[in-house]
Amino acid sequence: MGWVSTATATQEEAPSFGEKVDGIDIPVFNERAVRASAGLLFLMGFAAWMTAFYTGDFQPMRAFGALFLIEMMVRLTLSHRFAPAMAIGALLVRWQRPEWVGAPQKRFAWWLGFGLASVGCLGFGWLGFPAIWMLALCGLCLGLLFLEAAMGICVGCELQRLFAKEPPQLCPGDRCSYTPPARGEGHRYEGSTFVDTPPATR
């Protein structure tokens, strides 16, 4: 029975989606690396979108759509370590303390991105959507990337939280369990956590 326990341990150490971190029961991703990769994708996509908007040349946007589709496909089917933007993002934040978030939320978000990219690629090619439609679709994609990179708001994660059968764990920004203080209240830092405090009375 030794080979059974070994196989089980190996499976626990290497989940099929996400990373295994000691002390955390679910597979996770480093939110800092995810946001860095979203920022890189946003920069490339925004440059392509502006080129298409001002010059009418949609070739850079087609290239970005294909790159984005491949990025999402690699993250979902192979490993996030092999996805170019994700790998570069992880390298850029290597010296920062990781912020671990649940992998199931990211899976939902990346499937959403994959779906948008698939529609975009089909629209550019076989379906022949009007240019204004493609600009709007790419603009929606860029908006989602900007929200995640700049504000830490993962729209796909929020949707997964609404539709999941079980409550998600380790949401970005501790969105699953954190309740912001009421207006006028402040924060107090204790150890490794912030505690809400009422405003001082005069």
Buried (B, 14 or more C-beta within 10 A) or exposed (E): EEEEEEEEEEEEEEEEBBBBBEEBEBBBBBBBBBBBBBBBBBEBBBEBBEBBBEEEEBEBBBEBBBBBBBBBBBBBEEBBEEBBBBBEBBEBBEEEEBBBBBBBBBBBBBBBBBEBBBBBBEBBEEEEBEEEEBBEBBBEBBEBBBBBBEEBBBBBBBBBBEEEEEEBBBBBBEBBEEEEBEEEEEEEEEEEEBEEEEEEEE
